[in-house]
Amino acid sequence: MEKKVLLGNEAIARGAYEAGCHVATAYPGTPSTEILETIARDYRDIKSQWSPNEKVALEVAAGASVAGGRALAAMKHVGLNVAADPLFTFSYTGVNGGFVIINADDPSAWSSQNEQDNRHLARAAKVPMLEPSSPQECKDFTKLAFELSEQFDRPVIVRITTRIAHSQGIVEILPKDNVPVKPFVRNFQKYVMLPVHARPRHVFIEEQHKKLKDYSNMSSLNRIEWGGKKRGIITDSVAYQYVKEVCPDDSVLKIGMVWPMPDEKIREFAAGVEKLCVVEELDPFIEDYVKALGIPCTGKDIIPICFELTPEIVDQALNGKAHPGKYPKYDTSPIPPRPPALCKGCPHGFVFTVLGKLDLNVNGDIGCYTLAALPPYSAMHTQGCMGAGIGMHLGMEKAHGPEMARKSVAVIGDSTFIHSGITPLIDLVYNKGTGTVIILDNRGTAMTGHQEHPATGHTLMGEETHALDLEMLVKACGVKRVVVTDPKNMDEFERIVREEVAAPEPSVIISLRKCILMK
């Protein structure tokens, strides 16, 4: 049997291929980006694409599933927020071909604006969720997720974390399953979610939930590894690896299907040990569930709720072992901090140098340009989520009047504008805002590795396609003042910014210069 060393993300791509997946969609976002890049590079049988945002990605995958194909949509945790609307509805419609959603959480917020725990979304949307703890399980669980999806007529979420996505492991390589695309069968009651149809589908969901709970209790996804009976540890995801490393003699209940939970196995396990502890990253999701069953346990009273875990943190919490000598002793005299910064020659640097010089209030957005909030530019003053900068820009004007718009701008990247910036720009025009928006067009989704987007003229699979014209799009939104300029000409750029900010009507500056790192 062939074996390869793969990243967790690469193993998920392999699992999709071996499962006979037909369609794969995504919007790039760390730590999930490599999944679709691997599929497009290595598994060309799967029709893969970057979508404008995660909502569209999930909807395209859902359409492929309803049509009878096996489909996968991949995104980071905040991307599932964007896709929550279709997720909750397609939970009701169910599937035709298997429908798998990969959700990549980011404990410690290494590349994200928060470190939310999306296990809660599986419970809220009433969809099953699997949690691999190694690259081998990433492949196996992805394959199984397609089977469970079709067996129970449910979308299935596979939740990974940064550490699982980017860790390497040995993975067994198996042949592809030749799964044919099923025929599309019209079913008005199943696929058209009118209220009269949604009500009985909710009943169906609750019935399937009971069957899934029985499956969870019987499945080897949730397994008891008996050791010493003095202490038992319930754990999931990468925390399982840490527990096995630092508590090799304890009994362990490994949770691989985190929703629905295996009630019977939890009770069986708790009855077999003297003391019970739950080790999990982020929220007390499992711990709260165990306590709701009436079973006492320790958890977040000793395990940190913030940031990702490490073997050392788990060892300290469970065994009281500090690790002062883990790292070599180096010179510990103070050194200057080295925060992340824009690349040398980055076109955004020219923009923020001018904005800082003019002392404008800058409503920022998600992208590598968010680093302009830090020295030496210190020229970004708000930043929320994808597309929020434009809406916040309008909100500030509504609160303080047009004079606020005369001393403020919103900045947003080209990919982020397509993702979530078009609708707030329409809102700014529609609700008579007068502010200036700067689209930082560096010709790609630079922050996550220069992926293509609808304005670059190429698809994920390398095909030439229509290139969205941002200038025409902005004008179609109702903006009459649109200027395209190269920010490297800083004198000209400053003149344009001064002129547009002073104008008592909406305006858009497209700062057009390719990312310095792109070929």
Secondary structure as UniProt FT lines:
FT   STRAND          3..7
FT   HELIX           8..18
FT   TURN            19..20
FT   STRAND          23..26
FT   TURN            30..31
FT   HELIX           34..42
FT   TURN            44..45
FT   STRAND          47..50
FT   HELIX           54..67
FT   STRAND          71..76
FT   HELIX           77..82
FT   HELIX           84..93
FT   STRAND          99..105
FT   TURN            107..108
FT   HELIX           119..125
FT   STRAND          129..130
FT   HELIX           135..152
FT   STRAND          156..161
FT   HELIX           162..165
FT   STRAND          168..172
FT   HELIX           188..191
FT   HELIX           195..218
FT   TURN            220..221
FT   STRAND          223..225
FT   STRAND          228..236
FT   HELIX           237..246
FT   TURN            248..249
FT   STRAND          250..255
FT   STRAND          257..259
FT   HELIX           263..271
FT   STRAND          275..279
FT   HELIX           285..292
FT   TURN            293..294
FT   TURN            300..302
FT   HELIX           311..319
FT   TURN            324..325
FT   TURN            344..345
FT   HELIX           347..357
FT   TURN            358..359
FT   STRAND          361..363
FT   HELIX           368..373
FT   TURN            375..377
FT   TURN            386..387
FT   HELIX           388..400
FT   HELIX           402..405
FT   TURN            406..407
FT   STRAND          408..413
FT   HELIX           414..416
FT   HELIX           417..421
FT   HELIX           422..430
FT   TURN            431..432
FT   STRAND          436..441
FT   HELIX           446..448
FT   TURN            454..456
FT   TURN            460..461
FT   HELIX           470..476
FT   TURN            477..478
FT   STRAND          481..485
FT   TURN            487..488
FT   HELIX           490..502
FT   STRAND          507..512
FT   TURN            516..517
//
